[in-house]
Amino acid sequence: MNHSTRISLFSASLVGAASAVVFLFSLVLLQLQMPMDRGTSGDTVQQPQPPAQQTDMAATATANALKNVVVVGGSFVGKAAAKELANILPPTHRVVLIEPHTHFHHLFAFPRFAILPSHEHKAFIPYTSLFSSSPSPSTHMILPAKVLSLTTSPKGNLLTLDRPVSYPPCAPSPLTTNTNTTTTTQIPFDYLLCATGTRLSPPGNSPHDTKPLSVSFLQEFNRAIGHPAAKHVIIVGGGAVGVQMACDLKELYPSKRVTLVHSREQLMPLYHERLSEIIKTRFAELGVETRLGMRAVIPQGGWTLPSEEELRGEGGWEKRVVRLVDGSALEGDVVVQATGQRPNNEFLLAGLERDPEENLKDKVINPLNGFVRVKKTMQFADERFSDFMFAVGDIADSGAHKAARPGSVQAAVAARNVVRLIEGKKEEEDLESIEVQPPAIHLTLGLTKNIIFRNPNTAAGQVEPTYTLKEDGEEDMGMERVWERNGIKVSGPQEYHL
């Protein structure tokens, strides 16, 4: 691979790596220049260090000696990639997960908890047990930051973060609080897995990094939607978030008028039309109204939720208007936007330089959809970066549908391929490839009703979808089991507030 092509936002970003080398060299010189005592025999002996100092320096040296396999993004797929890597990497390498959220966001529960009060805090799960099952949990780390850009060159690869972090973290000994950490905004890496995913419109995603603010964010929605003055709720978007919210809302508040607006006649058009028929039947049972085949004009910044004054009943409740492209309009009391997914590719775009001869950005990122071009091995398709950079999950232009299950398969394949590259197996035939499967989904259709739906596998000659309708759903979507799968056994309700 030719490393002469660079991804760079700040040409000076290598200074951080050079400073680290100088720092280590200075430590060596310091060791050589330490005061020497004379032993009783007249031999020269080195003055011994206090045990705590020895422990800290040894741990720091070990941390600096490890090579970084960085995972950018800690949602479903990034978390799966980090966990798999921690289990299989050789002892020469460690996982560095970089994620701005302090807690794992269980996005599947967001549509439900934006309507159903008193469960919001369950959707945010500590990362504390992520590496607990790996052979050496303390080797790996999670850095709470957002990646702004990256730089690659023959001298080394660096990520630039939006905030200073302590790196490398080194646990203090019982005798000292000195951790020998370096505060920096630049993190070196040998391999990188981009798992930044996509972002949905609120409430499908939270714009906040901390748990308290994210809980308040969901509470704002269920306060507005559940308010007695919110007699008509309009949901714009007929994907999974819109469909699930419409069903939950009408089941929880049967007296409210609920209208779903969608730009196509078929709901959830990625899937076989049979799913749309099933959803429409469910809508009819619940009394959900639809305006299909009509695109809404989304205002700049979207629709605002009712203000505190409106919620308190001061000055009346302002009507929200949804204008359609045919010139007609709908009036409602609350409008929820549930449209589309936007790729989180900013840190790649920020670092990509335009080559005067060719458009480097278009080689790395598909300009038609914003996703990272990848091989079936999940390596970057651009040969400049394929030896050390991968993209997995929703951000990858892999041909697979955007969902956690296929993304987790990609994460495992990429992790195993990183190990193969470390072992020197660089030929494509030595690496593992994904097999794209037909789109499938587990979709709630109310508090208990749900469906597991899979498109037909046309490559295998199937023409009809397979699906199972179930009525085993739980109000809080089984969050206790979700926490346990994330390594935290919940022994009491208070633990959901961790």
N, C-alpha and C positions, 0 to 999 in steps of 0.2 A: 504494500500500500504506500502511496506517495503522501507523506505528511507535510509536503511543502505548501499544500493548500491549507489555509487557516480559517478557522471560525473565530472571529474576534470582535468584541465590542470595545474593549479597552486594551490598547497595545501594551500598556504598562502593567497589565495584570500579572505578568510573570515575575514582577518584582517580589510579590509575596512568596513565591516558591524559592527564589534566590535568597531571600532573607532567612527562610527556614534553614537552608543549607549553611549559611553563615552562622546562624544561631547554634546549630549542632557542632560546627567546627570550633566555635568558641568554647563550647562545653568541653571538647577534647583538650584544647589548650589549657583550660582551667584545671583540668585533672592533672596535666603534666606539670603545671606551675604551683601546685599546692605545697604548703610548708612541709618540710621533712624533719622528723625527729631522729635523734640518735638512740639506738637501742643500747642495752647494757653491754653488748659485745662490741660496740663501736660501729656496727653495720648501720647503713642508712635505711630507714623504713618510712613508708608513707603514713602521714597522720590519718588515722581511721576517721571516717565520716560517722556522724550519728546515724543510728539505724533508720530513722524516719527519712533522712535525706537520701540514704542509699535506696530505700524502697521507692521513693518518688522518682529519682533519676532513672532507675532501672525501668520502672513502668513507663515513663515518658519515652525513653529510648526504644522500648518495645513497641509502643504505640506509633512512633514515627517510622519505625522500620517496616510496619505493615503496609501493604499496597491496598488502595481503596477501590472497591467496587461500589459505585454510587448509584442509588436508586432515587430518581427525582419523582416525587409524588407518592403519598402514602394512603391513597384510597384503596378500594378492593384489590385492584391488580398490582399496584405498587407494594402493598402490604404482603400479598402472596409472593411476589418476586423476592422481597427482602427476606422473608421467612425461609423460602426454599434455598436461597443463596447461603444464608447463615448455617443451614444444615449440611451443605455439600462443598463449600469452599475449602481449599487447602489452608493449613495454618499460616501460610504466608500472606493471606489476604483477609480483609474484613469488609463487612457491609456498612455503608454509611447511607442511611435513609434521610433524605432532606424533604421536610414537609412542614408548611407553615401552620397547620392546625395543631393545637395542643392535644386534641383527641381525634380518634378515628370517627368519621362521620358515616353513620349507617344510613345512606341516602335512601334505601328502599323504604324506610319508615317515614321519611319527611312528608310525603303527601298525606299520610294518615294523621301524623302528629300535628300538622298544620291546621287540622280540623278538630281532632279529638283532644281535649285538654287533659292536663295532669300526667302526661307520659313523655313530654318533650325531652327531659333530661336523660331518658334511656337511650336516645339515639346517638349519644356522644360517649365513646368508650375509650378509656385510657390505653395508651400504647405500651404500658409498662411491662406487659408479658409477651411482647412480640417475639423476643429472642429467647424466651425462657426454656424452650425445648431444644435449642441448638447445642452442639457439643461444648462451645465456649461462649456463653451468653455475654460476658463482660467484654469480649473482644469487639463487639459490634456497637454501633451508636445511632442515635436519632438526633438530627440537628433541626431545631425549630426555626425554619427560615424559608424564604421563597427564593428560587434561583432566578436571577435577572438575565444572565448571559453565560456563555461558555467560550473558552479559548482553547484551541488545540494547536500544537506545534511540535517539532522534533524535540524541543527542550522539555516538554511536559504539557499536561492538560489541566486547565483550571476552570472552576465554576465560580462565578461572582454572585454573592448573596445580597439580599436587600437589608440585612441587619447583621451586626457582629455576633459571632457565636464563639463559644469556648471550644478550642480544638488544639490538640486532641485531648479529650477529657481523660483525666487520670485520677483515680479514687484516692483521697487522702488517707494516710496511714493513721492508726490510733494515736500517734504521738505528735501529729502536726496537721495543720489545716492547709498547708501548702499543696496545691494541686498541680503546679507547674503547667498550667494551661496557657495557650496562646489565644488571645482574642483576635479574630480575623473575619473578613468577609470573603475570603478566597479559599476554596477547598480543592486540593489536587485530586485527580482520579486517573486510574489506569483503565478501568472499564466503566461504562455508563449505561444504565437502563432508564429510558425516558418512559414514565408511566403517569404523565400529567393529566391524561384523560380529557374530558370535555366538561363544560359547565352548562347547566340548565338555568332557565329563568327561575327566580325565587317563586315559590318556596322549594323548588327542586334542589337548590343549592343554598348554602348559607354564605353570606359575604364576610363572615367574621371568623377569626382564628381561635378565639377562646370559647370554652364551654358556656360560661355565664351569658355572654353576648349572643351566642348561637341559640341557647334556650329561649332567651328573650325574643329573638327573631321569630321563632316558631310561635311563641305566645302571641305576638302581634297579629299573626294571621288568624289563630283560632279565636282571639278576642273579637276581631272584626267580622269574621265569617259567622260566628255564633251569636253575635249581637242581635237582639230582637228587631232592631231597625233595619238589619240587612235582610230584607224580605226577598230580594232577587239577586242571586249570585250568578255571574257570567264567567264561564271558564273558556279561555281562548286556547285551543290546541287539542287535537284528538289523538295524541300519543298516550303512552302508558300513564304519565303523571296526570294528564287531564281526565282520562277515563277513570282512574282509581279515585281521584278527588270527587268527581261527579257522583260516583256510586256511594262513596262514604258519606258525602254531604247529604245526599237525599235520604239515606238510611238513618243518619243521626238526626236530621232536621226535616222530617217529611213535609212540614207545612211550608218550608221555604221553596221558592221557585228557583230551579237550577236550569241554566241553558248552556249547552256546550256548542261552541263555534269552531268549525274545522274547514280548512281550505279544500278538502277533497270529499267526494261522496263516500269513500271507504275510510273507515276509522283504522288507525294503526296500519297504514298501507304497506309497511315492510312485510307484513304477514299475509298468508293466504286469506282470501276474502271471507272464508268461513268464520274467522275470528271476528271480523267486523259484524257479521250477521248475529253472532252470539252476543256481542256487546249491545247491539241495537235492541235485541230481545230483552236483555237485562235492563236497559234504559227504559223500555216501555213498562216493565214490571214496576220500576221505582218511580216513574213519572218524570224522568230527565228529558227536557226538551233539547232539540238539536237544530242547528243551522249548518247544514253540510254543503260542500261545494262552493263555499263563499269565504274568501280570504278577508281577515280583519286588517284594518290599517292600524299598526301599532304606533302610538305616539312616542316622541322622543323621551326616553327614560321610562317608558311603560306607564302603567296605570298606578296611581298612588293608593295606598290603603287609607281608610278613614283616619282623620286626625284625632288627637286626644279630646279636642273640644266636641267633635262629632260623637265620639264614643260616650262622652259624659252628657250628651243631649243638649249641648249649648250651641244655639244658633242654627239648628236644623242639620239635616244629613244631605250632603251634596250628592246629586246623582252622577254616576259615572257613565260615560257614553262610549260605546264600541261602534265605530264606523266601519262599514263594509265597503269593498271595492266597487260594488254596484251602486253606491250612493245612499243606500239605506243605512239605518242605525238601530242599535239596541240600547236601551237604558237599563242600568242596574244599580244596585247599591254597593256592591263589591265586585271588582273584576280581578280574576286571577289569570296571569299569563303563564301558559304551560306549553310554550312553543320551542322547538328546535334545540340543538346542541351546538355549542361553539368550541372548537378545539383550543386547548391551552397550549399553544405553540409559541408564546411570546418570547420565552428565553432562547429558543432556537433562532427565531427571526431576528432578535436583537443582536445575535452574534454572527449572523451570516453576512459575509462581505460579497458585494457584487463584483464578479469578475468581468473585465472589459470585453472578454471574448465570449463568455457564456453566463447564463443566469444561474448562479449557484443555489439560490433559494429554491428555484423550481426543480433542481436536481434532488434536493433534500425533502422538500415539502410539496405535495401535490397542490398546484394553484387552484384546482377545481373544487377542492374541499378543505384544504388546510391541514390535512393529515400527513404524517411522516411516511415517506415511501420506504417500504421494507421488503426484504426477501422472505421466503417461506421459513427461513431460519430465525426470523425476527431481527436480523441485523439490518442496519441502515442499508438501503439499496445502493447509495452512492459509495463507490469503492474507496473513496478518500477516508471514509469513516467506518466502514463495515467491519474492520478488524477489532474495533473496541467500543462501538456504540450500537445499542439496540433500542427499539421502541416496541412497547407492548400495550395491549388493551385498546381503549377507545381512541387514543392518539395515533395508533398505527393504521396505516392504509393497507390492511392485510387481506381485505376481501371478506373477512368475517364480520358478522353483525356486532353492533356495539352493545355489549352486555358483560356482566361480571364473569359468567361461567366460561365463555370462550377466551376472555382476557386472562383468566387465571391459568388456563391451559397454555396460553402463549407465554405467560410469566415463567412457568415451569420449564418450558422448552428453552427459553432464552437463558435461564439460570444454568441449565445443564450445558448449554453451548458456551457460556462464559468459562465454565470449568474446562471444557475441551480446548478452548483457545489458550487458556493458561497452560495446559499440558502440551501445547504446540501443535494441536490438530487444527489446522487452518483451512484445509480443503473443504469445499462445500459438501462433498460426499461423506466427510467425517462428522458432519454436524446433523443435528436433528431438525426436522421440518414439521410445521403444523399441517393439519388437514382441516380445511374449512368445512364446517358442518352447516346444515340448514338452520336458519334462525329458529330459536325457541325462546319461550318466555313463561314465567310463573306470574300471573296477573291476578290481583285481587279485584273482585267485583262486588265489594261490600265488606262488612265486618267479618263475615264467616265464609261467604261464597268466594271461590277462586277457581282459576283454570290453569292447567299446565298444557301449553299448546306448542306444537312443533310443525314447522312447514314440511311439506313432502320432500323427500330426498330424490330429486329428479334424476340424479346421476345413477341411482339404484333402481330407476324405473317407477318410483312412486308418483302418483298423481293426486292423492288426497292427503290432507294433513292428519296428524294424530293428536288427540287431545283428551284430557280427563277433567271433568267438572267435579269439584269437591266442595264440601261444606264444613271444613275442619279448621277454618281460620280463627285467630284469637284477636281480641281487641287490641292488645299491644304488640301483635305480630310476633309473639314468641321471643321477646327480647332477652329473657333469662338465658335461653339456649344460645342466642347470638353472643352474649357476653361470655358464656362458657367457651364457645368456639374461639373467642379472642383471648382465652387463657385466664379469665376472671370468673371464679365461682361466686355467685351472688348468694349471700347467706341472709340478707335482709334488705328491705326497700331502700334504706339509707345509702347502701353501697352504689346505687344507680347515680348518686350525686357526686361520685369520685371524679 
